[in-house]
Amino acid sequence: MADFPNPEHDHDVCTDRVVRVAHAICRRRGVRLTSQRERVLDVLAQSHRPMGAYEILDTMADGGKRPAPITVYRALDFLVQQGLVHRIESRNAFVACMAGEAAHDTVVFLICRECGNVGEAIAEGVGAEIDRVATASGFAPDLTVVEIDGLCGHCAASQRRPSVQ
């Protein structure tokens, strides 16, 4: 099941967990989570909305010197390769992986059209059916990602509330 955090929740809790899990994964795999990679991951984990590379750059600059775009693109490539960040194809943007070390055979992204937050869910049954169809066509999928647009529970609930006048 995908988790859409309460809009008022503390993003630092998410960020701390995501970065801590990333360090553990990288240590086990013998790869380096450099300070630049960690900073990109940190920026993404602070938001549950997909962010483009230039939005990440702007956030990293935070009024100071903006890093070179190539450093962010390289960090994103590494983070995606390690499964620590996901690319949302329909938005040409990225989100931090909130599933931690859960299997990533089939990831379903539930994208809220109102608040922009993304819920991440693992959907094994969906992946098996997609693999069956692909295999029957002679296709060998590496990764199955499904993106679904709609309303998260928080936004749907706020739309159902009568407006106070």
N, CA, C and O of each residue as an XYZ file, in Angstrom:
660
protein
N       0.838     -1.166      0.000
C       0.000      0.000      0.000
C       0.897      1.246      0.000
O       1.916      1.285      0.689
N       0.510      2.252     -0.771
C       1.269      3.504     -0.837
C       0.922      4.371      0.365
O      -0.211      4.382      0.846
N       1.917      5.086      0.826
C       1.730      5.959      1.978
C       1.810      7.407      1.517
O       2.818      7.843      0.962
N       0.729      8.146      1.757
C       0.731      9.583      1.504
C       0.778     10.260      2.874
O      -0.212     10.239      3.606
N       1.905     10.852      3.222
C       2.011     11.466      4.544
C       1.060     12.645      4.691
O       0.693     13.305      3.718
N       0.682     12.883      5.917
C      -0.138     14.040      6.229
C       0.591     15.287      5.739
O       1.800     15.408      5.939
N      -0.123     16.222      5.097
C       0.549     17.420      4.576
C       1.334     18.211      5.632
O       2.281     18.918      5.289
N       0.958     18.102      6.891
C       1.662     18.844      7.945
C       2.736     18.038      8.656
O       3.256     18.483      9.679
N       3.083     16.856      8.136
C       4.061     16.025      8.844
C       5.456     16.649      8.780
O       5.708     17.567      7.999
N       6.344     16.138      9.608
C       7.723     16.622      9.696
C       8.573     15.925      8.635
O       8.870     14.737      8.761
N       8.966     16.660      7.589
C       9.767     16.079      6.508
C      11.140     15.621      7.001
O      11.746     14.743      6.387
N      11.635     16.188      8.076
C      12.949     15.787      8.588
C      12.971     14.315      8.984
O      14.000     13.652      8.857
N      11.835     13.801      9.464
C      11.756     12.385      9.835
C      11.944     11.523      8.591
O      12.701     10.552      8.613
N      11.253     11.877      7.500
C      11.399     11.139      6.232
C      12.835     11.220      5.738
O      13.437     10.214      5.359
N      13.368     12.424      5.748
C      14.713     12.652      5.230
C      15.738     11.850      6.008
O      16.592     11.192      5.413
N      15.665     11.896      7.322
C      16.615     11.147      8.157
C      16.557      9.656      7.851
O      17.593      9.002      7.726
N      15.343      9.118      7.730
C      15.186      7.685      7.459
C      15.735      7.332      6.081
O      16.473      6.357      5.941
N      15.386      8.110      5.068
C      15.832      7.833      3.697
C      17.358      7.873      3.604
O      17.969      6.990      3.002
N      17.966      8.887      4.195
C      19.427      9.022      4.133
C      20.112      7.910      4.936
O      21.129      7.371      4.499
N      19.572      7.572      6.083
C      20.145      6.490      6.907
C      20.098      5.155      6.152
O      21.081      4.415      6.137
N      18.957      4.851      5.528
C      18.821      3.616      4.750
C      19.781      3.645      3.557
O      20.399      2.630      3.237
N      19.907      4.795      2.902
C      20.813      4.926      1.750
C      22.260      4.640      2.152
O      22.978      3.944      1.434
N      22.684      5.171      3.290
C      24.047      4.904      3.762
C      24.260      3.410      3.991
O      25.300      2.864      3.619
N      23.282      2.754      4.599
C      23.405      1.319      4.872
C      23.466      0.518      3.570
O      24.277     -0.399      3.443
N      22.621      0.857      2.616
C      22.608      0.156      1.337
C      23.946      0.338      0.619
O      24.526     -0.629      0.123
N      24.429      1.568      0.566
C      25.693      1.848     -0.126
C      26.865      1.136      0.542
O      27.748      0.612     -0.138
N      26.872      1.116      1.867
C      27.934      0.416      2.593
C      27.944     -1.064      2.227
O      28.998     -1.632      1.942
N      26.761     -1.688      2.237
C      26.663     -3.113      1.907
C      27.088     -3.401      0.477
O      27.686     -4.441      0.202
N      26.784     -2.492     -0.429
C      27.110     -2.701     -1.846
C      28.528     -2.272     -2.195
O      29.002     -2.523     -3.303
N      29.201     -1.631     -1.256
C      30.568     -1.184     -1.505
C      30.651      0.001     -2.454
O      31.636      0.154     -3.177
N      29.616      0.844     -2.455
C      29.622      2.056     -3.280
C      29.582      3.264     -2.353
O      29.185      3.154     -1.193
N      29.997      4.419     -2.873
C      30.098      5.618     -2.032
C      28.894      6.533     -2.191
O      28.522      6.910     -3.302
N      28.298      6.880     -1.071
C      27.275      7.925     -1.045
C      28.024      9.210     -0.696
O      28.130      9.592      0.469
N      28.540      9.865     -1.742
C      29.328     11.082     -1.538
C      28.443     12.181     -0.956
O      27.218     12.063     -0.944
N      29.070     13.238     -0.480
C      28.302     14.343      0.097
C      27.367     14.966     -0.945
O      26.257     15.378     -0.609
N      27.804     15.039     -2.193
C      26.960     15.603     -3.257
C      25.756     14.705     -3.525
O      24.639     15.199     -3.679
N      25.967     13.410     -3.582
C      24.864     12.459     -3.784
C      23.893     12.509     -2.612
O      22.675     12.483     -2.788
N      24.462     12.582     -1.412
C      23.613     12.654     -0.225
C      22.791     13.940     -0.219
O      21.625     13.928      0.176
N      23.380     15.030     -0.647
C      22.658     16.315     -0.677
C      21.490     16.267     -1.664
O      20.409     16.775     -1.366
N      21.700     15.657     -2.841
C      20.619     15.508     -3.819
C      19.509     14.635     -3.228
O      18.330     14.968     -3.341
N      19.884     13.529     -2.604
C      18.908     12.653     -1.970
C      18.152     13.391     -0.867
O      16.936     13.249     -0.737
N      18.870     14.169     -0.084
C      18.271     14.954      0.992
C      17.219     15.925      0.445
O      16.124     16.036      0.997
N      17.552     16.613     -0.620
C      16.615     17.564     -1.235
C      15.355     16.839     -1.685
O      14.243     17.313     -1.452
N      15.529     15.687     -2.332
C      14.366     14.934     -2.801
C      13.530     14.393     -1.648
O      12.301     14.375     -1.722
N      14.190     13.956     -0.591
C      13.466     13.388      0.544
C      12.703     14.449      1.333
O      11.764     14.122      2.058
N      13.089     15.697      1.202
C      12.385     16.786      1.896
C      11.007     17.052      1.296
O      10.185     17.750      1.890
N      10.767     16.492      0.124
C       9.487     16.698     -0.553
C       8.974     15.356     -1.037
O       9.759     14.467     -1.370
N       7.692     15.211     -1.075
C       7.114     13.983     -1.620
C       6.591     14.235     -3.033
O       5.861     13.419     -3.595
N       6.974     15.365     -3.588
C       6.608     15.719     -4.954
C       7.796     15.453     -5.873
O       8.945     15.606     -5.460
N       7.525     15.055     -7.117
C       8.628     14.871     -8.062
C       9.306     16.210     -8.348
O       8.644     17.241     -8.468
N      10.617     16.177     -8.453
C      11.389     17.388     -8.728
C      12.276     17.150     -9.953
O      12.885     16.091    -10.100
N      12.335     18.150    -10.820
C      13.238     18.103    -11.956
C      14.643     18.464    -11.516
O      14.843     19.004    -10.428
N      15.606     18.167    -12.359
C      17.011     18.410    -12.017
C      17.275     19.888    -11.714
O      18.022     20.203    -10.788
N      16.675     20.783    -12.476
C      16.934     22.210    -12.244
C      16.235     22.718    -10.985
O      16.723     23.648    -10.342
N      15.118     22.129    -10.632
C      14.473     22.464     -9.358
C      15.360     21.998     -8.195
O      15.474     22.685     -7.179
N      15.982     20.833     -8.352
C      16.914     20.336     -7.337
C      18.098     21.294     -7.226
O      18.519     21.642     -6.123
N      18.633     21.720     -8.374
C      19.747     22.677     -8.388
C      19.388     23.959     -7.649
O      20.165     24.450     -6.830
N      18.214     24.495     -7.941
C      17.781     25.740     -7.294
C      17.666     25.566     -5.778
O      18.054     26.448     -5.013
N      17.135     24.434     -5.360
C      16.988     24.165     -3.922
C      18.355     24.012     -3.267
O      18.567     24.489     -2.153
N      19.280     23.351     -3.949
C      20.623     23.176     -3.397
C      21.341     24.512     -3.265
O      22.124     24.708     -2.336
N      21.081     25.425     -4.182
C      21.742     26.732     -4.140
C      21.260     27.525     -2.940
O      22.052     28.183     -2.265
N      19.966     27.463     -2.674
C      19.375     28.128     -1.506
C      19.945     29.533     -1.285
O      20.355     29.891     -0.181
N      19.958     30.311     -2.363
C      20.452     31.684     -2.257
C      21.955     31.823     -2.396
O      22.464     32.938     -2.503
N      22.672     30.716     -2.395
C      24.129     30.755     -2.520
C      24.552     30.326     -3.907
O      23.813     30.482     -4.880
N      25.739     29.789     -3.980
C      26.275     29.343     -5.263
C      25.574     28.065     -5.704
O      25.440     27.113     -4.935
N      25.137     28.065     -6.939
C      24.429     26.930     -7.508
C      25.445     25.916     -8.054
O      26.363     26.297     -8.781
N      25.290     24.623     -7.709
C      26.221     23.617     -8.231
C      26.074     23.485     -9.753
O      25.055     23.879    -10.319
N      27.075     22.942    -10.391
C      27.026     22.708    -11.834
C      25.973     21.640    -12.128
O      25.878     20.652    -11.400
N      25.185     21.829    -13.184
C      24.146     20.839    -13.511
C      24.686     19.421    -13.652
O      24.016     18.470    -13.250
N      25.878     19.259    -14.214
C      26.424     17.918    -14.417
C      26.595     17.164    -13.096
O      26.460     15.941    -13.060
N      26.890     17.884    -12.015
C      27.062     17.196    -10.728
C      25.736     16.637    -10.229
O      25.690     15.556     -9.642
N      24.658     17.383    -10.466
C      23.341     16.894    -10.049
C      22.915     15.730    -10.938
O      22.387     14.735    -10.441
N      23.136     15.843    -12.241
C      22.779     14.740    -13.144
C      23.568     13.475    -12.818
O      23.012     12.377    -12.858
N      24.835     13.609    -12.501
C      25.639     12.432    -12.130
C      25.142     11.821    -10.820
O      25.054     10.601    -10.689
N      24.821     12.676     -9.861
C      24.288     12.182     -8.589
C      22.957     11.462     -8.814
O      22.722     10.398     -8.241
N      22.092     12.037     -9.645
C      20.799     11.403     -9.939
C      21.005     10.053    -10.629
O      20.320      9.083    -10.302
N      21.935      9.980    -11.573
C      22.223      8.706    -12.250
C      22.627      7.638    -11.241
O      22.132      6.511    -11.287
N      23.526      7.996    -10.332
C      23.975      7.062     -9.306
C      22.808      6.645     -8.411
O      22.609      5.457     -8.159
N      22.043      7.614     -7.937
C      20.945      7.329     -7.012
C      19.865      6.469     -7.656
O      19.310      5.585     -7.003
N      19.559      6.717     -8.932
C      18.586      5.889     -9.649
C      19.143      4.480     -9.827
O      18.432      3.498     -9.616
N      20.406      4.378    -10.213
C      21.045      3.079    -10.414
C      21.016      2.243     -9.132
O      20.860      1.024     -9.191
N      21.162      2.881     -7.997
C      21.162      2.170     -6.714
C      19.755      1.944     -6.171
O      19.599      1.309     -5.128
N      18.727      2.451     -6.854
C      17.349      2.277     -6.397
C      16.972      3.194     -5.245
O      15.966      2.966     -4.574
N      17.774      4.233     -5.009
C      17.516      5.165     -3.906
C      16.613      6.318     -4.341
O      16.019      7.007     -3.513
N      16.525      6.509     -5.638
C      15.681      7.544     -6.244
C      14.991      6.910     -7.436
O      15.562      6.054     -8.113
N      13.760      7.332     -7.691
C      13.015      6.857     -8.848
C      12.753      8.012     -9.803
O      12.551      9.152     -9.385
N      12.761      7.698    -11.079
C      12.416      8.688    -12.095
C      10.928      8.544    -12.396
O      10.445      7.449    -12.681
N      10.217      9.648    -12.331
C       8.806      9.681    -12.710
C       8.778     10.131    -14.170
O       8.896     11.319    -14.469
N       8.624      9.176    -15.057
C       8.736      9.437    -16.495
C       7.750     10.485    -16.979
O       8.113     11.363    -17.761
N       6.503     10.401    -16.523
C       5.482     11.318    -17.025
C       5.740     12.768    -16.629
O       5.188     13.687    -17.234
N       6.569     12.971    -15.623
C       6.871     14.323    -15.143
C       8.310     14.738    -15.462
O       8.700     15.876    -15.201
N       9.097     13.817    -16.023
C      10.524     14.051    -16.248
C      11.157     14.593    -14.964
O      11.858     15.605    -14.964
N      10.880     13.879    -13.876
C      11.298     14.325    -12.553
C      11.656     13.112    -11.697
O      11.524     11.967    -12.128
N      12.111     13.389    -10.480
C      12.631     12.352     -9.597
C      12.010     12.459     -8.210
O      11.644     13.546     -7.763
N      11.895     11.311     -7.533
C      11.451     11.255     -6.138
C      12.381     10.322     -5.381
O      12.922      9.370     -5.944
N      12.558     10.608     -4.103
C      13.344      9.703     -3.257
C      12.547      8.426     -3.047
O      11.322      8.463     -2.933
N      13.240      7.302     -2.994
C      12.592      6.021     -2.732
C      12.185      5.972     -1.263
O      13.025      6.105     -0.373
N      10.906      5.782     -1.022
C      10.404      5.713      0.346
C      10.215      4.272      0.811
O       9.932      4.023      1.983
N      10.374      3.321     -0.118
C      10.147      1.912      0.224
C      11.362      1.278      0.883
O      11.301      0.129      1.323
N      12.453      2.007      0.954
C      13.650      1.455      1.588
C      14.201      0.287      0.820
O      14.487      0.394     -0.373
N      14.352     -0.830      1.498
C      14.967     -1.991      0.865
C      13.944     -3.002      0.370
O      14.295     -4.143      0.072
N      12.682     -2.593      0.281
C      11.663     -3.500     -0.239
C      11.986     -3.839     -1.690
O      12.653     -3.074     -2.386
N      11.509     -4.982     -2.127
C      11.743     -5.402     -3.511
C      11.169     -4.358     -4.465
O      10.121     -3.766     -4.206
N      11.870     -4.148     -5.563
C      11.436     -3.139     -6.522
C      11.116     -3.741     -7.883
O      11.338     -3.102     -8.911
N      10.594     -4.972     -7.897
C      10.272     -5.583     -9.183
C       9.236     -4.759     -9.936
O       9.416     -4.470    -11.119
N       8.168     -4.385     -9.271
C       7.134     -3.554     -9.881
C       6.770     -2.449     -8.911
O       6.292     -2.699     -7.804
N       7.005     -1.226     -9.345
C       6.699     -0.075     -8.521
C       5.511      0.638     -9.146
O       5.484      0.888    -10.351
N       4.538      0.958     -8.319
C       3.386      1.741     -8.747
C       3.494      3.092     -8.067
O       3.569      3.182     -6.841
N       3.502      4.150     -8.883
C       3.526      5.504     -8.348
C       2.130      6.087     -8.475
O       1.575      6.173     -9.571
N       1.573      6.483     -7.350
C       0.265      7.126     -7.308
C       0.540      8.620     -7.183
O       1.043      9.077     -6.157
N       0.213      9.374     -8.214
C       0.578     10.784     -8.292
C      -0.671     11.629     -8.104
O      -1.598     11.570     -8.912
N      -0.692     12.413     -7.035
C      -1.858     13.243     -6.736
C      -1.844     14.495     -7.610
O      -0.888     15.270     -7.593
N      -2.912     14.676     -8.367
C      -2.990     15.833     -9.267
C      -3.243     17.132     -8.519
O      -3.065     18.212     -9.082
N      -3.656     17.046     -7.258
C      -3.946     18.252     -6.475
C      -2.707     18.771     -5.740
O      -2.295     19.911     -5.955
N      -2.113     17.947     -4.877
C      -0.973     18.397     -4.071
C       0.370     18.060     -4.722
O       1.397     18.622     -4.342
N       0.371     17.147     -5.699
C       1.608     16.782     -6.386
C       2.411     15.708     -5.683
O       3.429     15.266     -6.216
N       1.988     15.270     -4.499
C       2.727     14.232     -3.785
C       2.635     12.902     -4.524
O       1.687     12.641     -5.264
N       3.647     12.072     -4.300
C       3.715     10.765     -4.945
C       3.746      9.690     -3.865
O       4.571      9.737     -2.952
N       2.853      8.738     -3.975
C       2.875      7.562     -3.113
C       3.539      6.432     -3.878
O       3.290      6.258     -5.071
N       4.368      5.675     -3.215
C       5.106      4.577     -3.838
C       4.605      3.265     -3.249
O       4.545      3.101     -2.031
N       4.247      2.333     -4.130
C       3.764      1.039     -3.669
C       4.420     -0.062     -4.487
O       4.710      0.118     -5.670
N       4.647     -1.188     -3.857
C       5.167     -2.362     -4.538
C       3.963     -3.221     -4.913
O       3.126     -3.522     -4.061
N       3.870     -3.615     -6.173
C       2.703     -4.356     -6.656
C       3.170     -5.617     -7.383
O       3.258     -5.639     -8.611
N       3.464     -6.648     -6.627
C       4.012     -7.881     -7.202
C       3.043     -8.566     -8.166
O       3.464     -9.036     -9.223
N       1.780     -8.630     -7.828
C       0.813     -9.284     -8.715
C       0.729     -8.597    -10.066
O       0.576     -9.252    -11.097
N       0.829     -7.293    -10.056
C       0.795     -6.521    -11.302
C       2.016     -6.868    -12.147
O       1.909     -7.065    -13.358
N       3.155     -6.939    -11.511
C       4.390     -7.247    -12.230
C       4.358     -8.610    -12.883
O       4.833     -8.769    -14.008
N       3.809     -9.591    -12.199
C       3.737    -10.943    -12.761
C       2.880    -10.948    -14.018
O       3.228    -11.608    -14.997
N       1.783    -10.234    -14.009
C       0.908    -10.185    -15.185
C       1.575     -9.437    -16.337
O       1.482     -9.862    -17.489
N       2.239     -8.336    -16.035
C       2.954     -7.590    -17.076
C       4.082     -8.444    -17.644
O       4.293     -8.463    -18.857
N       4.807     -9.148    -16.782
C       5.875    -10.045    -17.251
C       5.321    -11.135    -18.162
O       5.943    -11.482    -19.165
N       4.157    -11.672    -17.816
C       3.529    -12.718    -18.641
C       3.228    -12.185    -20.038
O       3.525    -12.839    -21.037
N       2.635    -10.989    -20.100
C       2.296    -10.378    -21.393
C       3.573    -10.081    -22.182
O       3.639    -10.341    -23.384
N       4.582     -9.536    -21.503
C       5.839     -9.200    -22.180
C       6.529    -10.453    -22.706
O       6.988    -10.479    -23.848
N       6.604    -11.488    -21.880
C       7.259    -12.732    -22.273
C       6.544    -13.368    -23.461
O       7.190    -13.886    -24.372
N       5.216    -13.330    -23.454
C       4.445    -13.880    -24.574
C       4.749    -13.136    -25.873
O       4.582    -13.686    -26.961
N       5.192    -11.897    -25.758
C       5.549    -11.093    -26.926
C       7.033    -11.192    -27.258
O       7.504    -10.546    -28.194
N       7.774    -12.001    -26.492
C       9.205    -12.143    -26.723
C      10.015    -10.984    -26.172
O      11.151    -10.762    -26.591
N       9.438    -10.247    -25.238
C      10.094     -9.075    -24.648
C      10.576     -9.428    -23.255
O       9.871    -10.115    -22.517
N      11.779     -8.966    -22.873
C      12.337     -9.244    -21.544
C      12.452     -7.942    -20.754
O      13.436     -7.218    -20.908
N      11.466     -7.630    -19.909
C      11.516     -6.376    -19.146
C      12.572     -6.420    -18.043
O      12.804     -7.458    -17.425
N      13.196     -5.285    -17.815
C      14.155     -5.157    -16.722
C      13.485     -4.587    -15.476
O      13.767     -5.009    -14.355
N      12.613     -3.644    -15.689
C      11.952     -2.947    -14.583
C      10.567     -2.555    -15.042
O      10.391     -2.059    -16.155
N       9.585     -2.775    -14.190
C       8.218     -2.398    -14.510
C       7.794     -1.290    -13.558
O       7.816     -1.451    -12.338
N       7.411     -0.171    -14.143
C       6.952      0.974    -13.359
C       5.597      1.389    -13.897
O       5.409      1.509    -15.108
N       4.654      1.606    -12.993
C       3.322      2.047    -13.369
C       3.072      3.386    -12.683
O       3.309      3.533    -11.484
N       2.595      4.358    -13.451
C       2.266      5.677    -12.908
C       0.767      5.897    -13.039
O       0.195      5.741    -14.118
N       0.137      6.262    -11.926
C      -1.306      6.479    -11.912
C      -1.576      7.875    -11.356
O      -1.142      8.205    -10.253
N      -2.297      8.690    -12.127
C      -2.695     10.026    -11.677
C      -4.062      9.942    -11.017
O      -4.918      9.159    -11.429
N      -4.253     10.763     -9.982
C      -5.538     10.802     -9.285
C      -5.446     11.720     -8.087
O      -4.668     12.674     -8.082
N      -6.241     11.431     -7.071
C      -6.246     12.218     -5.839
C      -5.816     11.350     -4.667
O      -6.308     10.235     -4.498
N      -4.889     11.869     -3.851
C      -4.507     11.149     -2.627
C      -5.667     11.259     -1.626
O      -6.584     12.059     -1.809
N      -5.611     10.465     -0.597
C      -6.675     10.462      0.409
C      -6.861     11.807      1.082
O      -7.990     12.198      1.378
N      -5.764     12.530      1.331
C      -5.860     13.837      1.993
C      -6.594     14.844      1.107
O      -7.463     15.574      1.583
N      -6.250     14.881     -0.164
C      -6.881     15.836     -1.083
C      -8.319     15.442     -1.379
O      -9.193     16.304     -1.474
N      -8.571     14.146     -1.524
C      -9.937     13.684     -1.761
C     -10.823     14.037     -0.570
O     -11.963     14.465     -0.747
N     -10.296     13.856      0.647
C     -11.073     14.180      1.848
C     -11.341     15.673      1.938
O     -12.438     16.081      2.320
N     -10.353     16.498      1.591
C     -10.569     17.954      1.682
C     -11.569     18.408      0.632
O     -12.254     19.408      0.849
N     -11.679     17.727     -0.479
C     -12.659     18.097     -1.505
C     -14.070     17.690     -1.095
O     -15.051     18.277     -1.554
N     -14.167     16.681     -0.227
C     -15.492     16.224      0.226
C     -16.038     17.090      1.344
O     -17.248     17.127      1.566
N     -15.152     17.793      2.058
C     -15.596     18.638      3.168
C     -16.391     19.821      2.633
O     -16.002     20.457      1.653
N     -17.504     20.104      3.289
C     -18.256     21.295      2.850
C     -17.471     22.562      3.199
O     -16.851     22.651      4.259
N     -17.511     23.517      2.310
C     -16.790     24.767      2.574
C     -17.573     25.616      3.568
O     -18.801     25.693      3.514
N     -16.840     26.247      4.469
C     -17.447     27.090      5.497
C     -17.492     28.505      4.955
O     -16.479     29.036      4.500
N     -18.674     29.117      5.003
C     -18.794     30.480      4.468
C     -19.292     31.432      5.487
O     -19.450     32.619      5.199
